[in-house]
Amino acid sequence: MKTKIFLGCIMAASLITVSCSDLLQENPQGKLTPEGYFSTQEELDMSVYSLQYFGKFLPKD
């Protein structure tokens, strides 16, 4: 019985002391920065075309 309590305490202590902060940190890939925002004319054209395409689905007044 003492060994079960001892093992339970050791397992609980190991779970408490283990950190998962490395797993929780994200690499923000979806954020736009001024340096990478429309760096070429082709990227600008693609964004304008997508706005025109999705604008068709917006409600009209």
All heavy atoms as TSV, in Angstrom:
chain	resi	resn	atom	element	x	y	z
A	1	MET	N	N	0.813	-1.180	0.000
A	1	MET	CA	C	0.000	0.000	0.000
A	1	MET	C	C	0.871	1.264	0.000
A	1	MET	O	O	0.554	2.223	-0.670
A	1	MET	CB	C	-0.918	-0.028	1.225
A	1	MET	CG	C	-1.851	1.135	1.313
A	1	MET	SD	S	-3.094	0.976	0.037
A	1	MET	CE	C	-4.214	2.216	0.512
A	2	LYS	N	N	1.968	1.242	0.760
A	2	LYS	CA	C	2.855	2.403	0.816
A	2	LYS	C	C	3.541	2.624	-0.533
A	2	LYS	O	O	3.772	3.761	-0.929
A	2	LYS	CB	C	3.901	2.226	1.910
A	2	LYS	CG	C	3.359	2.363	3.303
A	2	LYS	CD	C	4.484	2.265	4.326
A	2	LYS	CE	C	3.944	2.393	5.717
A	2	LYS	NZ	N	5.010	2.342	6.730
A	3	THR	N	N	3.842	1.536	-1.222
A	3	THR	CA	C	4.504	1.695	-2.519
A	3	THR	C	C	3.562	2.310	-3.538
A	3	THR	O	O	3.995	3.096	-4.386
A	3	THR	CB	C	5.021	0.344	-3.043
A	3	THR	OG1	O	3.960	-0.593	-3.065
A	3	THR	CG2	C	6.165	-0.159	-2.209
A	4	LYS	N	N	2.273	1.987	-3.466
A	4	LYS	CA	C	1.306	2.583	-4.387
A	4	LYS	C	C	1.176	4.081	-4.131
A	4	LYS	O	O	1.123	4.884	-5.068
A	4	LYS	CB	C	-0.055	1.907	-4.251
A	4	LYS	CG	C	-0.089	0.519	-4.827
A	4	LYS	CD	C	-1.491	-0.062	-4.736
A	4	LYS	CE	C	-1.500	-1.476	-5.286
A	4	LYS	NZ	N	-2.848	-2.065	-5.247
A	5	ILE	N	N	1.129	4.467	-2.872
A	5	ILE	CA	C	1.051	5.889	-2.530
A	5	ILE	C	C	2.328	6.597	-2.956
A	5	ILE	O	O	2.292	7.692	-3.516
A	5	ILE	CB	C	0.774	6.075	-1.021
A	5	ILE	CG1	C	-0.606	5.526	-0.681
A	5	ILE	CG2	C	0.908	7.536	-0.617
A	5	ILE	CD1	C	-0.912	5.519	0.806
A	6	PHE	N	N	3.468	5.968	-2.718
A	6	PHE	CA	C	4.760	6.541	-3.099
A	6	PHE	C	C	4.836	6.718	-4.617
A	6	PHE	O	O	5.244	7.779	-5.098
A	6	PHE	CB	C	5.890	5.651	-2.583
A	6	PHE	CG	C	7.252	6.164	-2.912
A	6	PHE	CD1	C	7.747	7.298	-2.296
A	6	PHE	CD2	C	8.048	5.510	-3.852
A	6	PHE	CE1	C	9.009	7.781	-2.602
A	6	PHE	CE2	C	9.299	5.980	-4.162
A	6	PHE	CZ	C	9.790	7.120	-3.544
A	7	LEU	N	N	4.445	5.690	-5.363
A	7	LEU	CA	C	4.468	5.790	-6.820
A	7	LEU	C	C	3.478	6.841	-7.314
A	7	LEU	O	O	3.760	7.582	-8.265
A	7	LEU	CB	C	4.169	4.437	-7.450
A	7	LEU	CG	C	5.258	3.382	-7.340
A	7	LEU	CD1	C	4.772	2.054	-7.922
A	7	LEU	CD2	C	6.510	3.838	-8.060
A	8	GLY	N	N	2.335	6.928	-6.683
A	8	GLY	CA	C	1.355	7.948	-7.057
A	8	GLY	C	C	1.887	9.353	-6.824
A	8	GLY	O	O	1.683	10.250	-7.640
A	9	CYS	N	N	2.570	9.532	-5.710
A	9	CYS	CA	C	3.161	10.845	-5.421
A	9	CYS	C	C	4.260	11.192	-6.414
A	9	CYS	O	O	4.375	12.334	-6.855
A	9	CYS	CB	C	3.705	10.879	-3.996
A	9	CYS	SG	S	2.433	10.893	-2.735
A	10	ILE	N	N	5.054	10.221	-6.770
A	10	ILE	CA	C	6.123	10.462	-7.745
A	10	ILE	C	C	5.534	10.791	-9.109
A	10	ILE	O	O	6.008	11.704	-9.798
A	10	ILE	CB	C	7.075	9.257	-7.813
A	10	ILE	CG1	C	7.911	9.198	-6.543
A	10	ILE	CG2	C	7.964	9.326	-9.044
A	10	ILE	CD1	C	8.934	8.108	-6.502
A	11	MET	N	N	4.512	10.080	-9.509
A	11	MET	CA	C	3.874	10.362	-10.801
A	11	MET	C	C	3.227	11.741	-10.796
A	11	MET	O	O	3.329	12.489	-11.783
A	11	MET	CB	C	2.855	9.281	-11.125
A	11	MET	CG	C	3.482	7.940	-11.443
A	11	MET	SD	S	2.263	6.652	-11.707
A	11	MET	CE	C	1.676	7.100	-13.311
A	12	ALA	N	N	2.569	12.118	-9.725
A	12	ALA	CA	C	1.949	13.433	-9.627
A	12	ALA	C	C	3.013	14.535	-9.656
A	12	ALA	O	O	2.842	15.558	-10.330
A	12	ALA	CB	C	1.116	13.528	-8.353
A	13	ALA	N	N	4.111	14.320	-8.948
A	13	ALA	CA	C	5.189	15.311	-8.935
A	13	ALA	C	C	5.822	15.445	-10.313
A	13	ALA	O	O	6.168	16.550	-10.741
A	13	ALA	CB	C	6.239	14.921	-7.899
A	14	SER	N	N	5.955	14.341	-11.027
A	14	SER	CA	C	6.552	14.426	-12.362
A	14	SER	C	C	5.630	15.137	-13.337
A	14	SER	O	O	6.088	15.863	-14.218
A	14	SER	CB	C	6.914	13.033	-12.874
A	14	SER	OG	O	5.737	12.279	-13.111
A	15	LEU	N	N	4.326	14.972	-13.187
A	15	LEU	CA	C	3.392	15.681	-14.057
A	15	LEU	C	C	3.354	17.168	-13.751
A	15	LEU	O	O	3.178	18.000	-14.641
A	15	LEU	CB	C	1.990	15.079	-13.923
A	15	LEU	CG	C	1.800	13.696	-14.528
A	15	LEU	CD1	C	0.394	13.181	-14.225
A	15	LEU	CD2	C	2.030	13.724	-16.026
A	16	ILE	N	N	3.509	17.513	-12.494
A	16	ILE	CA	C	3.470	18.923	-12.106
A	16	ILE	C	C	4.733	19.646	-12.545
A	16	ILE	O	O	4.689	20.797	-12.991
A	16	ILE	CB	C	3.264	19.047	-10.582
A	16	ILE	CG1	C	1.851	18.580	-10.228
A	16	ILE	CG2	C	3.489	20.466	-10.104
A	16	ILE	CD1	C	1.605	18.476	-8.736
A	17	THR	N	N	5.876	18.989	-12.468
A	17	THR	CA	C	7.140	19.656	-12.767
A	17	THR	C	C	7.460	19.697	-14.255
A	17	THR	O	O	8.311	20.485	-14.665
A	17	THR	CB	C	8.302	18.973	-12.026
A	17	THR	OG1	O	8.352	17.595	-12.409
A	17	THR	CG2	C	8.128	19.079	-10.530
A	18	VAL	N	N	6.810	18.875	-15.042
A	18	VAL	CA	C	7.077	18.869	-16.486
A	18	VAL	C	C	6.386	20.074	-17.112
A	18	VAL	O	O	5.218	20.334	-16.886
A	18	VAL	CB	C	6.581	17.556	-17.127
A	18	VAL	CG1	C	6.692	17.627	-18.627
A	18	VAL	CG2	C	7.356	16.382	-16.586
A	19	SER	N	N	7.112	20.800	-17.914
A	19	SER	CA	C	6.578	21.987	-18.557
A	19	SER	C	C	6.309	21.694	-20.032
A	19	SER	O	O	7.080	21.004	-20.697
A	19	SER	CB	C	7.573	23.125	-18.434
A	19	SER	OG	O	7.137	24.232	-19.166
A	20	CYS	N	N	5.225	22.234	-20.511
A	20	CYS	CA	C	4.910	22.051	-21.928
A	20	CYS	C	C	4.918	23.390	-22.642
A	20	CYS	O	O	4.217	23.587	-23.618
A	20	CYS	CB	C	3.569	21.352	-22.097
A	20	CYS	SG	S	2.195	22.251	-21.389
A	21	SER	N	N	5.701	24.337	-22.163
A	21	SER	CA	C	5.723	25.658	-22.774
A	21	SER	C	C	6.300	25.608	-24.190
A	21	SER	O	O	5.941	26.438	-25.030
A	21	SER	CB	C	6.527	26.630	-21.919
A	21	SER	OG	O	7.869	26.206	-21.834
A	22	ASP	N	N	7.173	24.670	-24.468
A	22	ASP	CA	C	7.705	24.551	-25.822
A	22	ASP	C	C	6.618	24.150	-26.804
A	22	ASP	O	O	6.625	24.574	-27.962
A	22	ASP	CB	C	8.835	23.515	-25.874
A	22	ASP	CG	C	10.041	23.951	-25.066
A	22	ASP	OD1	O	10.148	25.154	-24.774
A	22	ASP	OD2	O	10.869	23.083	-24.748
A	23	LEU	N	N	5.691	23.348	-26.357
A	23	LEU	CA	C	4.615	22.914	-27.229
A	23	LEU	C	C	3.579	24.005	-27.456
A	23	LEU	O	O	2.877	23.997	-28.458
A	23	LEU	CB	C	3.927	21.676	-26.642
A	23	LEU	CG	C	4.799	20.434	-26.486
A	23	LEU	CD1	C	4.016	19.340	-25.779
A	23	LEU	CD2	C	5.267	19.943	-27.844
A	24	LEU	N	N	3.476	24.947	-26.536
A	24	LEU	CA	C	2.459	25.971	-26.627
A	24	LEU	C	C	2.897	27.190	-27.422
A	24	LEU	O	O	2.065	28.010	-27.793
A	24	LEU	CB	C	2.028	26.400	-25.224
A	24	LEU	CG	C	1.373	25.315	-24.384
A	24	LEU	CD1	C	1.080	25.863	-23.000
A	24	LEU	CD2	C	0.101	24.814	-25.033
A	25	GLN	N	N	4.172	27.329	-27.690
A	25	GLN	CA	C	4.644	28.479	-28.451
A	25	GLN	C	C	4.382	28.247	-29.926
A	25	GLN	O	O	4.685	27.193	-30.468
A	25	GLN	CB	C	6.123	28.714	-28.208
A	25	GLN	CG	C	6.423	29.179	-26.807
A	25	GLN	CD	C	7.904	29.398	-26.587
A	25	GLN	OE1	O	8.718	29.141	-27.462
A	25	GLN	NE2	N	8.253	29.868	-25.414
A	26	GLU	N	N	3.800	29.251	-30.562
A	26	GLU	CA	C	3.466	29.149	-31.974
A	26	GLU	C	C	4.371	30.049	-32.800
A	26	GLU	O	O	4.801	31.105	-32.359
A	26	GLU	CB	C	2.020	29.563	-32.201
A	26	GLU	CG	C	1.023	28.651	-31.557
A	26	GLU	CD	C	-0.406	29.094	-31.844
A	26	GLU	OE1	O	-0.589	30.048	-32.615
A	26	GLU	OE2	O	-1.314	28.480	-31.285
A	27	ASN	N	N	4.604	29.630	-34.007
A	27	ASN	CA	C	5.316	30.441	-34.966
A	27	ASN	C	C	4.264	31.175	-35.798
A	27	ASN	O	O	3.574	30.555	-36.596
A	27	ASN	CB	C	6.199	29.560	-35.859
A	27	ASN	CG	C	7.066	30.388	-36.771
A	27	ASN	OD1	O	7.101	31.600	-36.668
A	27	ASN	ND2	N	7.752	29.720	-37.665
A	28	PRO	N	N	4.091	32.478	-35.618
A	28	PRO	CA	C	3.003	33.182	-36.304
A	28	PRO	C	C	3.256	33.284	-37.804
A	28	PRO	O	O	3.946	34.171	-38.283
A	28	PRO	CB	C	2.992	34.557	-35.644
A	28	PRO	CG	C	4.365	34.725	-35.108
A	28	PRO	CD	C	4.862	33.351	-34.767
A	29	GLN	N	N	2.694	32.363	-38.545
A	29	GLN	CA	C	2.899	32.353	-39.990
A	29	GLN	C	C	1.846	33.162	-40.729
A	29	GLN	O	O	2.032	33.524	-41.872
A	29	GLN	CB	C	2.888	30.912	-40.491
A	29	GLN	CG	C	4.015	30.087	-39.926
A	29	GLN	CD	C	3.938	28.635	-40.340
A	29	GLN	OE1	O	2.994	28.207	-40.971
A	29	GLN	NE2	N	4.942	27.877	-39.964
A	30	GLY	N	N	0.743	33.440	-40.089
A	30	GLY	CA	C	-0.340	34.131	-40.764
A	30	GLY	C	C	-0.341	35.632	-40.584
A	30	GLY	O	O	-1.180	36.316	-41.133
A	31	LYS	N	N	0.590	36.146	-39.823
A	31	LYS	CA	C	0.612	37.584	-39.594
A	31	LYS	C	C	1.304	38.293	-40.751
A	31	LYS	O	O	2.344	37.868	-41.228
A	31	LYS	CB	C	1.321	37.909	-38.287
A	31	LYS	CG	C	0.536	37.469	-37.078
A	31	LYS	CD	C	1.157	38.011	-35.826
A	31	LYS	CE	C	0.277	37.644	-34.648
A	31	LYS	NZ	N	0.756	38.255	-33.415
A	32	LEU	N	N	0.715	39.397	-41.175
A	32	LEU	CA	C	1.308	40.181	-42.247
A	32	LEU	C	C	2.203	41.249	-41.652
A	32	LEU	O	O	1.848	41.907	-40.674
A	32	LEU	CB	C	0.214	40.834	-43.078
A	32	LEU	CG	C	-0.703	39.883	-43.825
A	32	LEU	CD1	C	-1.828	40.656	-44.491
A	32	LEU	CD2	C	0.078	39.121	-44.867
A	33	THR	N	N	3.334	41.406	-42.237
A	33	THR	CA	C	4.256	42.447	-41.822
A	33	THR	C	C	4.427	43.426	-42.973
A	33	THR	O	O	4.261	43.064	-44.138
A	33	THR	CB	C	5.630	41.856	-41.450
A	33	THR	OG1	O	6.154	41.172	-42.583
A	33	THR	CG2	C	5.504	40.892	-40.278
A	34	PRO	N	N	4.764	44.661	-42.687
A	34	PRO	CA	C	4.952	45.626	-43.780
A	34	PRO	C	C	6.053	45.220	-44.757
A	34	PRO	O	O	5.996	45.573	-45.940
A	34	PRO	CB	C	5.327	46.918	-43.059
A	34	PRO	CG	C	4.790	46.764	-41.685
A	34	PRO	CD	C	4.848	45.291	-41.386
A	35	GLU	N	N	7.039	44.464	-44.271
A	35	GLU	CA	C	8.134	44.062	-45.166
A	35	GLU	C	C	7.679	43.025	-46.187
A	35	GLU	O	O	8.184	42.975	-47.301
A	35	GLU	CB	C	9.298	43.496	-44.356
A	35	GLU	CG	C	9.980	44.479	-43.443
A	35	GLU	CD	C	9.275	44.624	-42.107
A	35	GLU	OE1	O	8.524	43.709	-41.718
A	35	GLU	OE2	O	9.449	45.683	-41.482
A	36	GLY	N	N	6.743	42.174	-45.815
A	36	GLY	CA	C	6.337	41.102	-46.712
A	36	GLY	C	C	4.967	41.304	-47.328
A	36	GLY	O	O	4.404	40.409	-47.947
A	37	TYR	N	N	4.400	42.478	-47.169
A	37	TYR	CA	C	3.055	42.754	-47.654
A	37	TYR	C	C	3.135	43.255	-49.086
A	37	TYR	O	O	3.642	44.344	-49.355
A	37	TYR	CB	C	2.421	43.802	-46.745
A	37	TYR	CG	C	0.938	43.885	-46.826
A	37	TYR	CD1	C	0.140	42.879	-46.324
A	37	TYR	CD2	C	0.328	44.984	-47.398
A	37	TYR	CE1	C	-1.226	42.959	-46.379
A	37	TYR	CE2	C	-1.032	45.079	-47.452
A	37	TYR	CZ	C	-1.809	44.058	-46.942
A	37	TYR	OH	O	-3.164	44.146	-47.002
A	38	PHE	N	N	2.651	42.476	-50.021
A	38	PHE	CA	C	2.676	42.795	-51.453
A	38	PHE	C	C	4.090	43.154	-51.918
A	38	PHE	O	O	4.381	44.260	-52.323
A	38	PHE	CB	C	1.736	43.944	-51.796
A	38	PHE	CG	C	0.305	43.703	-51.432
A	38	PHE	CD1	C	-0.436	44.683	-50.814
A	38	PHE	CD2	C	-0.308	42.503	-51.713
A	38	PHE	CE1	C	-1.756	44.468	-50.480
A	38	PHE	CE2	C	-1.628	42.278	-51.383
A	38	PHE	CZ	C	-2.355	43.268	-50.762
A	39	SER	N	N	4.944	42.177	-51.863
A	39	SER	CA	C	6.323	42.438	-52.275
A	39	SER	C	C	6.475	42.398	-53.797
A	39	SER	O	O	7.457	42.908	-54.316
A	39	SER	CB	C	7.268	41.425	-51.631
A	39	SER	OG	O	6.875	40.107	-51.958
A	40	THR	N	N	5.505	41.821	-54.497
A	40	THR	CA	C	5.572	41.808	-55.963
A	40	THR	C	C	4.243	42.285	-56.543
A	40	THR	O	O	3.211	42.305	-55.858
A	40	THR	CB	C	5.856	40.390	-56.493
A	40	THR	OG1	O	4.774	39.534	-56.146
A	40	THR	CG2	C	7.157	39.840	-55.922
A	41	GLN	N	N	4.264	42.634	-57.776
A	41	GLN	CA	C	3.051	43.069	-58.472
A	41	GLN	C	C	2.061	41.914	-58.602
A	41	GLN	O	O	0.848	42.108	-58.525
A	41	GLN	CB	C	3.412	43.613	-59.860
A	41	GLN	CG	C	2.224	44.123	-60.649
A	41	GLN	CD	C	1.594	45.364	-60.050
A	41	GLN	OE1	O	2.287	46.199	-59.470
A	41	GLN	NE2	N	0.297	45.489	-60.173
A	42	GLU	N	N	2.561	40.707	-58.741
A	42	GLU	CA	C	1.696	39.536	-58.869
A	42	GLU	C	C	0.880	39.305	-57.595
A	42	GLU	O	O	-0.312	38.977	-57.666
A	42	GLU	CB	C	2.539	38.298	-59.172
A	42	GLU	CG	C	1.729	37.043	-59.382
A	42	GLU	CD	C	2.622	35.860	-59.702
A	42	GLU	OE1	O	3.581	36.023	-60.467
A	42	GLU	OE2	O	2.335	34.783	-59.163
A	43	GLU	N	N	1.489	39.499	-56.424
A	43	GLU	CA	C	0.764	39.351	-55.164
A	43	GLU	C	C	-0.336	40.399	-55.035
A	43	GLU	O	O	-1.440	40.108	-54.569
A	43	GLU	CB	C	1.721	39.445	-53.989
A	43	GLU	CG	C	2.665	38.277	-53.874
A	43	GLU	CD	C	3.679	38.470	-52.766
A	43	GLU	OE1	O	3.722	39.565	-52.166
A	43	GLU	OE2	O	4.433	37.519	-52.507
A	44	LEU	N	N	-0.059	41.606	-55.466
A	44	LEU	CA	C	-1.055	42.667	-55.439
A	44	LEU	C	C	-2.218	42.332	-56.367
A	44	LEU	O	O	-3.383	42.484	-56.007
A	44	LEU	CB	C	-0.423	43.996	-55.820
A	44	LEU	CG	C	-1.363	45.196	-55.890
A	44	LEU	CD1	C	-1.950	45.499	-54.526
A	44	LEU	CD2	C	-0.625	46.396	-56.439
A	45	ASP	N	N	-1.906	41.856	-57.558
A	45	ASP	CA	C	-2.948	41.486	-58.509
A	45	ASP	C	C	-3.825	40.358	-57.977
A	45	ASP	O	O	-5.049	40.392	-58.112
A	45	ASP	CB	C	-2.329	41.072	-59.847
A	45	ASP	CG	C	-1.689	42.239	-60.581
A	45	ASP	OD1	O	-2.027	43.402	-60.269
A	45	ASP	OD2	O	-0.835	41.975	-61.454
A	46	MET	N	N	-3.213	39.357	-57.350
A	46	MET	CA	C	-3.981	38.242	-56.810
A	46	MET	C	C	-4.926	38.704	-55.705
A	46	MET	O	O	-6.064	38.243	-55.620
A	46	MET	CB	C	-3.055	37.148	-56.291
A	46	MET	CG	C	-2.353	36.401	-57.390
A	46	MET	SD	S	-1.281	35.010	-56.921
A	46	MET	CE	C	-1.107	35.053	-55.208
A	47	SER	N	N	-4.486	39.627	-54.864
A	47	SER	CA	C	-5.356	40.100	-53.797
A	47	SER	C	C	-6.515	40.924	-54.352
A	47	SER	O	O	-7.639	40.820	-53.873
A	47	SER	CB	C	-4.560	40.906	-52.777
A	47	SER	OG	O	-4.090	42.093	-53.364
A	48	VAL	N	N	-6.263	41.712	-55.383
A	48	VAL	CA	C	-7.341	42.501	-55.987
A	48	VAL	C	C	-8.343	41.576	-56.664
A	48	VAL	O	O	-9.561	41.762	-56.537
A	48	VAL	CB	C	-6.760	43.525	-56.990
A	48	VAL	CG1	C	-7.859	44.168	-57.819
A	48	VAL	CG2	C	-5.970	44.576	-56.243
A	49	TYR	N	N	-7.872	40.543	-57.346
A	49	TYR	CA	C	-8.778	39.594	-58.001
A	49	TYR	C	C	-9.619	38.848	-56.972
A	49	TYR	O	O	-10.810	38.597	-57.191
A	49	TYR	CB	C	-8.007	38.599	-58.855
A	49	TYR	CG	C	-7.266	39.210	-60.020
A	49	TYR	CD1	C	-6.079	38.665	-60.468
A	49	TYR	CD2	C	-7.736	40.352	-60.666
A	49	TYR	CE1	C	-5.385	39.227	-61.528
A	49	TYR	CE2	C	-7.053	40.928	-61.715
A	49	TYR	CZ	C	-5.874	40.351	-62.139
A	49	TYR	OH	O	-5.194	40.905	-63.179
A	50	SER	N	N	-9.023	38.486	-55.844
A	50	SER	CA	C	-9.796	37.777	-54.827
A	50	SER	C	C	-10.848	38.691	-54.212
A	50	SER	O	O	-11.956	38.248	-53.902
A	50	SER	CB	C	-8.874	37.214	-53.749
A	50	SER	OG	O	-8.288	38.255	-53.013
A	51	LEU	N	N	-10.539	39.976	-54.032
A	51	LEU	CA	C	-11.542	40.903	-53.516
A	51	LEU	C	C	-12.692	41.068	-54.495
A	51	LEU	O	O	-13.856	41.145	-54.100
A	51	LEU	CB	C	-10.908	42.264	-53.220
A	51	LEU	CG	C	-9.990	42.330	-52.012
A	51	LEU	CD1	C	-9.319	43.700	-51.938
A	51	LEU	CD2	C	-10.767	42.063	-50.742
A	52	GLN	N	N	-12.376	41.095	-55.779
A	52	GLN	CA	C	-13.432	41.205	-56.781
A	52	GLN	C	C	-14.289	39.950	-56.802
A	52	GLN	O	O	-15.514	40.015	-56.921
A	52	GLN	CB	C	-12.829	41.443	-58.158
A	52	GLN	CG	C	-12.216	42.812	-58.312
A	52	GLN	CD	C	-11.504	42.980	-59.643
A	52	GLN	OE1	O	-11.311	42.022	-60.380
A	52	GLN	NE2	N	-11.105	44.206	-59.941
A	53	TYR	N	N	-13.681	38.778	-56.644
A	53	TYR	CA	C	-14.414	37.518	-56.672
A	53	TYR	C	C	-15.331	37.398	-55.455
A	53	TYR	O	O	-16.517	37.092	-55.589
A	53	TYR	CB	C	-13.439	36.337	-56.725
A	53	TYR	CG	C	-14.120	34.999	-56.621
A	53	TYR	CD1	C	-14.802	34.480	-57.714
A	53	TYR	CD2	C	-14.100	34.273	-55.446
A	53	TYR	CE1	C	-15.443	33.248	-57.631
A	53	TYR	CE2	C	-14.737	33.045	-55.347
A	53	TYR	CZ	C	-15.404	32.540	-56.449
A	53	TYR	OH	O	-16.040	31.333	-56.359
A	54	PHE	N	N	-14.802	37.645	-54.265
A	54	PHE	CA	C	-15.606	37.510	-53.060
A	54	PHE	C	C	-16.589	38.667	-52.900
A	54	PHE	O	O	-17.557	38.559	-52.156
A	54	PHE	CB	C	-14.721	37.375	-51.824
A	54	PHE	CG	C	-14.038	36.047	-51.744
A	54	PHE	CD1	C	-12.663	35.955	-51.863
A	54	PHE	CD2	C	-14.777	34.894	-51.577
A	54	PHE	CE1	C	-12.042	34.720	-51.797
A	54	PHE	CE2	C	-14.165	33.660	-51.515
A	54	PHE	CZ	C	-12.791	33.579	-51.626
A	55	GLY	N	N	-16.368	39.754	-53.588
A	55	GLY	CA	C	-17.321	40.866	-53.570
A	55	GLY	C	C	-18.634	40.509	-54.235
A	55	GLY	O	O	-19.673	41.125	-53.967
A	56	LYS	N	N	-18.634	39.512	-55.098
A	56	LYS	CA	C	-19.868	39.080	-55.762
A	56	LYS	C	C	-20.850	38.470	-54.780
A	56	LYS	O	O	-22.043	38.464	-55.014
A	56	LYS	CB	C	-19.545	38.055	-56.852
A	56	LYS	CG	C	-18.728	38.602	-57.986
A	56	LYS	CD	C	-18.397	37.495	-58.979
A	56	LYS	CE	C	-17.486	38.013	-60.056
A	56	LYS	NZ	N	-17.079	36.970	-61.005
A	57	PHE	N	N	-20.345	37.912	-53.679
A	57	PHE	CA	C	-21.189	37.218	-52.714
A	57	PHE	C	C	-21.708	38.129	-51.611
A	57	PHE	O	O	-22.490	37.696	-50.780
A	57	PHE	CB	C	-20.430	36.045	-52.100
A	57	PHE	CG	C	-19.973	35.047	-53.121
A	57	PHE	CD1	C	-18.630	34.917	-53.439
A	57	PHE	CD2	C	-20.885	34.244	-53.786
A	57	PHE	CE1	C	-18.222	34.006	-54.385
A	57	PHE	CE2	C	-20.483	33.337	-54.735
A	57	PHE	CZ	C	-19.147	33.207	-55.037
A	58	LEU	N	N	-21.273	39.380	-51.588
A	58	LEU	CA	C	-21.735	40.307	-50.560
A	58	LEU	C	C	-23.142	40.791	-50.906
A	58	LEU	O	O	-23.501	40.944	-52.076
A	58	LEU	CB	C	-20.792	41.503	-50.457
A	58	LEU	CG	C	-19.370	41.195	-49.963
A	58	LEU	CD1	C	-18.518	42.456	-50.020
A	58	LEU	CD2	C	-19.407	40.659	-48.552
A	59	PRO	N	N	-23.962	41.056	-49.891
A	59	PRO	CA	C	-25.310	41.556	-50.175
A	59	PRO	C	C	-25.243	42.951	-50.784
A	59	PRO	O	O	-24.420	43.788	-50.404
A	59	PRO	CB	C	-25.986	41.571	-48.810
A	59	PRO	CG	C	-24.900	41.492	-47.811
A	59	PRO	CD	C	-23.713	40.861	-48.484
A	60	LYS	N	N	-26.110	43.185	-51.724
A	60	LYS	CA	C	-26.153	44.478	-52.398
A	60	LYS	C	C	-27.262	45.329	-51.798
A	60	LYS	O	O	-28.330	44.846	-51.477
A	60	LYS	CB	C	-26.369	44.294	-53.897
A	60	LYS	CG	C	-25.213	43.570	-54.532
A	60	LYS	CD	C	-25.386	43.409	-55.996
A	60	LYS	CE	C	-24.163	42.668	-56.527
A	60	LYS	NZ	N	-24.305	42.236	-57.868
A	61	ASP	N	N	-26.985	46.617	-51.667
A	61	ASP	CA	C	-27.989	47.525	-51.074
A	61	ASP	C	C	-29.036	47.887	-52.078
A	61	ASP	O	O	-28.949	48.050	-53.181
A	61	ASP	CB	C	-27.305	48.789	-50.546
A	61	ASP	CG	C	-26.379	48.428	-49.381
A	61	ASP	OD1	O	-26.724	47.557	-48.573
A	61	ASP	OD2	O	-25.339	49.067	-49.302
